[in-house]
Amino acid sequence: MSQIIEINSLIKYFGPVQALKGVTFSVEEGEIFGLVGPDGAGKTTTVRMLAGVMDIDSGTAMLGGFDVKQQSEQSKALIGYMPQRFSLYGDLTVEENLDFFADLYDVRAQERVEMKRELYSFSRLEKFRKRPAGKLSGGMQKKLALACALINVPKVLILDEPTIGVDPLSRQELWEMLLKLNKEKGVTILVTTSYMDEVERCGRVGLLFEGTLLKVAKLESILTGGKRFEEIFISEMEKQKNMKRL
């Protein structure tokens, strides 16, 4: 498979604090890649730079062969991006939010009609299309946010902690939607998460800790010896801490 995302030696500073320390990994077209780590690991910083909403201090990020920094318009046209706090407009209805993001992505009229029909069916939001987004439940707001990120039919879907703050049933439903997207439409998915049970949905994972990428591997190659993923991740973090003490 070809690599649709290529990240090489990404470095990011916030004042004197180095948030990312030369992060390098790639994502193959059509795979689900999980970027896993605790709060403050650098997951959000990484995907925000990849999505072109945060400047890159050093290193490169490529999307579909386009340099995110130098060819931002071309790279942004390939993605749907769902940040942790997705900016839905609470006073607008479900349908008006979809139309707003369709305008933002310059989706043509006929394509818009077809995509809205498909997204309503996909997210089961059609019967709520006239309801203001602010009056939806947390889980339904996440579904609407995902639908808005998909309105331009992206090749790559970038999701930053998509299930944080929602109930277990909504988490399950959201992941069912993502798996269906990946299987039926071949959408490449890069997802950040701190929920270890969600890691099992990913084909490959990158373990990120304190701005350093500890390991990138297929999930089955990490889960050896009967150990749980949490145990393995904690072990990798302890190794990193011990190296710093030397």
N, C-alpha and C positions, 0 to 999 in steps of 0.2 A: 504494500500500500504506500501511497505517496504521503509525505508529511505536509499537512495543511497549516499547522502551527509550528514555528521554529523560534524558540527563545534562547538567546545566547548571551551569557555573562551579564545579566541584568543587574544593575546597581541603582539603588535609590537612597537618598539622604533626606531626612527631615531635620533641618538644622544640623546639629552635631551628631545626631543619631543615624546610624546606617541601618535602614530598614530591610534592604535586600543586599546580599553579599555575593554577587556573581551567580545568580540563578540561571541554570541552563537545562532545558528539556524540550522535547518535541511531542507533538500529538499527530497521530496518523488519521487520515481522512476516514470518517465513518466510525471512529471509536468513541467510547465514553471514558474520559480521563478525569480522575479525581485528584485534586490538590488538597491534601489533608494536613491539618495541624491545629494546635490550640490557638486561642485568641492571641493576637500580637505576633503570629508566626510570619506574616508577610503575604498571606493568601490574597487579601483584598487589594493590596498594593500591586501585586503581580497582575491580576486580571484587569485592574483599572488601567494600567499602562498598556496592556495588550488591546484593550477596547478603545484606546486613544483618548481617554478622559483624564489622564495624568501624564505629565512629561516624564520621559526617560532620561535619567542623568547620565548613564553609561550603559553600553551594550546594545543589542538589537532585538527586535521582535518582528517576526514576519508572519503574515496571514495570507495564505493562498499565493505566496510568491511576492506579495507586496510588503514593502517596508512600512511599518505602522507609523514611524516618525516622518519619513520622507514622502510617503504615498498614502496619506491618511484617508482621503476620499475613497480611493479604491479599496482599501482594507476595511473601512467601516461599512461599505456596501455589502460585504460578505457576512456580516455578523448580526446576531440579535443579542442584546446585552441586557441582563436583568440584575441590577445591583441589589445589595441587601435591602436598602430602603428605596424601593421603586416609586418613582414620582407619579402616581396616579392622581387624577384630578377628582377630588371627592365630590364636587358639585356637579360634575359631568356624569352622565349615565354610562353604563357599560358600553353601549354602542357609540356614544360620543367620544369616549376614550379611545376606542378602536379606530374611529375615523380620524381623531387627532394624530395618532401615531402613523396611520396610513398617509396622512398629509405630510408628516415629518419625513417619512421615508420615500415620499413621492411615488406611492403605489398607484398605478393606473386604475381608472374607474371599473373596468370589467374585472380586472384581477382582484380589486378590492371586494367586489360583490362575492366572488368565488371564495376568497380567503376568509371573509367574515362568516360565510355559511359553513365552511369547513371548521373554523375555529370555534364557532358556537357549538357545533356537534361534538367536537373534540373535548372542549372544556365543560360542556353541559351548562353553559351560561345563557342559552338563548331565551329561556323563560324569564331571565333577569335583565334582559338587554335594556329595558327602560328604567332600571333602578339606579339611583346615584351610587357611584363607586364607594362613597363614604359610608353607605348604609349596608354594604356587603360584610359578611363575616371575614375573619382573617384569612381563612383558607380560600374563600372565593376571591378575595383580593389578590392572593398569590396566583390563582388560576388566570385572573384577568391580566395581571402583570406579565405572565408567561405568554398569553395570547397576544398582547401588545408587542412583545419582543419577537413574535413569530410572523407578524403581519406582512413583513417584507420577504418572507420565504428565505431565511438565511441559510447559508451553508454551514456556518458555525454558530452554535449557541453557547454563550458564556454566562454562567450562572454563579452568582456569589452568595453562598449560604441561602439557597432558595427556599428551604423549609424551616428556617429559624423562626420561632415564635408562633408556629401553627400546631394544631392538635395532631395526634398520631394518625387519625383517619385521613386528614387532609394531606399529611406527608406521604402516605401510601398512595393516594389518588394522584398527587403531583408526580410522583416517581413513575406511576403507571403511564402517565402522559408522556414523560420523557423517554421511557423505554420504547413506547410505541413510535414516537418520532424517530428515534434512532433506528429501529428495526424496519419500519415501513418506508421512511423517506430518506434514510441514510444521513441524517443530520449529525454532524460531529458535535459532541458535547464536552465542554470543559466546565467542571463544576467544583467549587470549593465547598468544603464541609468540615465541621468538627464533630459530626455525628458518626461514630465508628460503624454503626450498623448500615449506614448508607454507602460505606466503602465497598460493600459486597456487590453493589450495582455496577461498579466500574471495572473495566477490563484491565486498565493499568492505573497505578497510583504513584503520586509523588509525595514524599514525606517532607514537610517543610517545618523547620524549627528555628526560631530567632533569626529569620532572614537567610538561613542556609538550607539548601536542598540536600537532605541526608541520603535519600535513595529514590530511584525511579525503577519500578519493576512491575511485571504482571502480578496480579493479586495472588494467583495460585502458587507462584514461586516464593512469595513472602510467607504465605500460610503453610509452613512446614512444621513437622514435629508435633502437631496437635495444638499448637499455641494459638491463642486468640489474637486478633489484630491489635487490640489495645496493648497486650503484653509486648508484642514485637515493637510497636511504636515507642512505648516507654523505654524499652531496652535501647533503641536507637538514640533517643534523647539523652539517656544516661551516658552513652558512649561519647556523644558530642560534648557534654558537660565535662567529662573526665579529660578529654583532649584539651579543653581550654585550661584545665588546672595544671597541665604538664608544662 
